[in-house]
Amino acid sequence: MSEDRRLHVLRAIVQDYVQTSEPVGSKALVERHRLGVSAATVRNDMAVLEEEGLIHAPHTSAGRVPTDLGYRVFVDRLSEVKPLSRGERTAITQFLRGAVDLDDIIDRTVRLLASLTRQVAVVQYPSLTRSTVRHIELVPMGGARLMVVLIVNTGRVEQRVVDTGAELTSPEGETLVSSARSRVNELASGLPLRVAASGLRTLVDEFSDDERRVLEPVVMAIEEVLVEEREERVVLAGQANLARSRADFPSSIGPILEALEEHVVLLRLLGGLSEDPELVSVRIGHENPVSGLQSTSLVSVGYGTGSERVASLGVLGPTRMDYPTTMAAVRAVARYVSDILGDARNT
């Protein structure tokens, strides 16, 4: 029973500190929360929590504040994530449903997350390495030039213009383009991109010498799109929100801003998540391997189509964060983005 009570005291300290940003004392806890015990008992519980490294006294204050470990225990013991209100859910739906393409979806998502949580929002573009081919279009551009358009299941579109070295506007050229389009899609449609890249290379050998001379640059362009890693990038919004929490950072927000500029760092943090798109990941303080971010927490989750995660999104802010509300917002937005991508895949 005493352990349950101490966890109740810890939860109360976290809640009060997040709300007030002031160290929390035993008297305030008794007054604000129905703990059912005296202030003396609460002080004893706080002493045990401090010995366990879950709270500490800043400077000479009589009050206590949570440590990184205290926040971790609080997050791990959350019985449920606070649901969003009906108004918040409606606002998310209306805002995201107006998106016209993938770039617009990402832009709207990162701005929405920053607005909902008042933290720094981070959204990763869907990774081509995790995507599947939806369609490959070949569009003659005049003369020997051909545009190769790759459309993946997330709605992402990549295109390349190649010079085939052959006249494609003649009846023979039009026939070749039509045949190549059919064969390429018959082989690649629905496959993971890396598998499709390997299969397309073998496709070239099945054509005649004249056809192969034209198809070779087309397949090379598709391979280039499929295997390149340049697509791994993130978009941020809400960096100015860090200024509101300046008092939560021990020195300055400079190291945080510098770390946020390194997108490779953010991709590594977002990439270390569970494959379960429903599982919200919370990295608190020193759990972040990047020194510049060890005064922050990162709340993130995967999103994708169906049960497959193709990318991640989340928010970053001070460890003094409203974790239940932030986790709910991040998970809800990820679900809506996944639904939109799923609808795009099925149309």
Stockholm file with secondary structure:
# STOCKHOLM 1.0

chainA/1-347         MSEDRRLHVLRAIVQDYVQTSEPVGSKALVERHRLGVSAATVRNDMAVLEEEGLIHAPHTSAGRVPTDLGYRVFVDRLSEVKPLSRGERTAITQFLRGAVDLDDIIDRTVRLLASLTRQVAVVQYPSLTRSTVRHIELVPMGGARLMVVLIVNTGRVEQRVVDTGAELTSPEGETLVSSARSRVNELASGLPLRVAASGLRTLVDEFSDDERRVLEPVVMAIEEVLVEEREERVVLAGQANLARSRADFPSSIGPILEALEEHVVLLRLLGGLSEDPELVSVRIGHENPVSGLQSTSLVSVGYGTGSERVASLGVLGPTRMDYPTTMAAVRAVARYVSDILGDARNT
#=GR chainA/1-347 SS CHHHHHHHHHHHHHHHHHHHCSCBCHHHHHHHSCCCSCHHHHHHHHHHHHHTTSEECCTTCSSBEECHHHHHHHHHTCSSCCCCCHHHHHHHHHHHHTCCSHHHHHHHHHHHHHHHHSSEEEEECCCGGGCBEEEEEEEEEETTEEEEEEEETTSCEEEEEEECSSCCSSHHHHHHHHHHHHHHHHHHTTSBHHHHHHHHHHHGGGSCHHHHHHHHHHHHHHHHHHHCCTTCCEEEECGGGGGGGGGGSSSCSHHHHHHHHCHHHHHHHHHSSCSCTTCCEEEEGGGSSSGGGTTEEEEEEEEEETTEEEEEEEEEEESSCCHHHHHHHHHHHHHHHHHHHHHHHHC
#=GC SS_cons         CHHHHHHHHHHHHHHHHHHHCSCBCHHHHHHHSCCCSCHHHHHHHHHHHHHTTSEECCTTCSSBEECHHHHHHHHHTCSSCCCCCHHHHHHHHHHHHTCCSHHHHHHHHHHHHHHHHSSEEEEECCCGGGCBEEEEEEEEEETTEEEEEEEETTSCEEEEEEECSSCCSSHHHHHHHHHHHHHHHHHHTTSBHHHHHHHHHHHGGGSCHHHHHHHHHHHHHHHHHHHCCTTCCEEEECGGGGGGGGGGSSSCSHHHHHHHHCHHHHHHHHHSSCSCTTCCEEEEGGGSSSGGGTTEEEEEEEEEETTEEEEEEEEEEESSCCHHHHHHHHHHHHHHHHHHHHHHHHC
//
